[in-house]
Amino acid sequence: MSPFFEFGIKDIIDILLVACLLYYIYKVMKASGSIKVFSGILVFILLWLVVTQVLAMKLLGSIFNTLMNVGVLALIIIFQDDIRRFLFTLGSHRHFNAIARFFSGKKKKQYEHEEIMPIVMACISMSKQKEGALIVIEHNIPLYDVISTGEVINADINQRLIENIFFKNSPLHDGAMIINKNKIKAAGCILPVSHDLNIPKELGLRHRAALGISQESDAHAIIVSEETGAISIAYNGKFHLNLNAKELEGILTKET
């Protein structure tokens, strides 16, 4: 029998793994607004396979091989942020986190009711007054780069302090607040903005920034809308919109 027709379990697993990898890359590229580039790369790879493997054209195949070698390096340089996001997303997946915790002996990070309530109460108060806010709660993936863009505070979490920082006349109210380990680490921070085309048009820049940081890390990003007072959370690249106090607390105290 010809080797071309030999097809076993290993080949099925190989195809499934490639399909899963392509789908995962597709999701990351779609979230970053680079889906057309992803489609172009797939078309080029298919042409390369047809020319080199099926038609066995030596001259054209050598040209395609050279382009592939140079193209891989070029793509790494051009899409370094997307590759970083892909690796962060892969590393922060709950199954990989579970394996890492097993070998390191660390327990799951879970915020208690007492730790979350000052944040929840501040968000409810700002919602009633329609004061815009963007609060990022850091988890396993460090946000050093984001913290460096703002003003370091390193203060205990306090409802009044949170409200004062996001007061309309405060110089730090337009940026994001970063919270970790029961401390307000920094305020006035700049977040990466998501270019996801599926974001509803009625959601503003705060929502896009919140979704952006949730796509690049495992953080919770709380948004209080300045226009409507609605409270929302972006987590794992998804929105949870129009939350009440109980729903907000429930999401934040859930194990991560």
ZIURRA-V723017 format. One record per backbone hydrogen bond with DSSP energy under -0.5 kcal/mol. NH is the residue of the N-H (numbers start at 1). CO is the residue of the C=O. If there is no record, write none. Layout:
# ZIURRA-V723017
nh: {NH & NH}
co: {CO & CO}
This chain:
# ZIURRA-V723017
nh: {5 & 6 & 7 & 12 & 13 & 14 & 15 & 16 & 17 & 18 & 19 & 20 & 21 & 22 & 23 & 24 & 25 & 26 & 27 & 28 & 29 & 30 & 31 & 32 & 33 & 34 & 38 & 39 & 40 & 41 & 42 & 43 & 44 & 45 & 46 & 47 & 48 & 49 & 50 & 51 & 52 & 53 & 54 & 55 & 57 & 58 & 61 & 62 & 63 & 64 & 65 & 66 & 67 & 68 & 69 & 70 & 71 & 72 & 73 & 74 & 75 & 76 & 77 & 78 & 79 & 80 & 83 & 84 & 85 & 86 & 87 & 88 & 89 & 90 & 91 & 92 & 93 & 97 & 98 & 99 & 100 & 101 & 102 & 103 & 104 & 105 & 110 & 116 & 117 & 118 & 119 & 120 & 121 & 122 & 123 & 124 & 125 & 126 & 127 & 128 & 129 & 130 & 130 & 131 & 132 & 133 & 135 & 136 & 137 & 137 & 138 & 138 & 142 & 147 & 148 & 149 & 150 & 151 & 152 & 153 & 154 & 154 & 155 & 157 & 162 & 163 & 164 & 165 & 166 & 167 & 170 & 173 & 175 & 176 & 177 & 178 & 179 & 179 & 180 & 183 & 184 & 185 & 185 & 186 & 187 & 188 & 189 & 191 & 194 & 195 & 199 & 203 & 208 & 209 & 210 & 211 & 212 & 213 & 214 & 215 & 216 & 217 & 220 & 221 & 222 & 222 & 223 & 224 & 225 & 225 & 229 & 232 & 233 & 234 & 235 & 235 & 238 & 240 & 243 & 248 & 249 & 250 & 251 & 252 & 253 & 254 & 256}
co: {2 & 3 & 5 & 8 & 9 & 10 & 11 & 12 & 13 & 14 & 15 & 16 & 17 & 18 & 19 & 20 & 21 & 22 & 23 & 24 & 25 & 26 & 27 & 28 & 30 & 29 & 34 & 35 & 36 & 37 & 38 & 39 & 40 & 41 & 42 & 43 & 44 & 45 & 46 & 47 & 48 & 49 & 49 & 50 & 51 & 56 & 57 & 58 & 59 & 60 & 61 & 62 & 63 & 64 & 65 & 66 & 67 & 68 & 69 & 70 & 71 & 72 & 73 & 74 & 75 & 77 & 79 & 80 & 81 & 82 & 83 & 84 & 85 & 86 & 87 & 88 & 90 & 93 & 94 & 95 & 96 & 97 & 98 & 99 & 100 & 101 & 108 & 112 & 113 & 114 & 116 & 116 & 117 & 118 & 119 & 120 & 121 & 122 & 123 & 124 & 125 & 126 & 127 & 126 & 130 & 224 & 222 & 177 & 135 & 220 & 136 & 179 & 140 & 143 & 144 & 146 & 147 & 187 & 150 & 185 & 184 & 185 & 184 & 182 & 158 & 159 & 160 & 161 & 162 & 164 & 167 & 170 & 172 & 189 & 134 & 186 & 136 & 177 & 183 & 180 & 155 & 178 & 183 & 178 & 151 & 172 & 176 & 189 & 208 & 31 & 196 & 200 & 204 & 205 & 206 & 207 & 208 & 209 & 210 & 211 & 212 & 213 & 137 & 234 & 135 & 220 & 232 & 133 & 223 & 230 & 225 & 223 & 240 & 221 & 233 & 238 & 235 & 233 & 231 & 244 & 245 & 246 & 247 & 248 & 249 & 251 & 109}
